[in-house]
Amino acid sequence: PESQNGGWVGLSDIAPLGVGGQFLVLERDNQGGPDGAIKRIYRIDLGQHSPGDVVTKTLVRDLVPDFLAKGGLLIEKVEGLAVDMFGDVWVVNDNDGVDANSGETQLLNVMSSDYSPSW
């Protein structure tokens, strides 16, 4: 319901934090440019949940300012999420091989998590 112009909102990726069922989830709408509104990272905790339970998400970061700070239009498909061995959080977009977009690929280190993975 938050997406403009009737766009859908879905999950693009999930990354383990390496601590007791903690994960980061990448959520986005299917809108780019001035119509894009939802490019967010949430934290979920699956450590105490059973199948069928409702999982609560906690907003960790709104990525729109991060992508707009690079100049140009907001990208549509923020689809990759990773937490590296130092706890840094990275996101990357899918440029669709320049099909109906600029073809630009952005890989951003957007934050440091509170956790360093145990692997």
Secondary structure, DSSP 8 states (H G I E B T S, - for coil): --SGGG--EEEEEEEE-SSTTEEEEEEEES--GGG---EEEEEEE-TT--TT-----EEEEE-HHHHHTTSSS--S-EEEEEE-TTSEEEEEE--GGGSSS-----EEEEEE-S-----
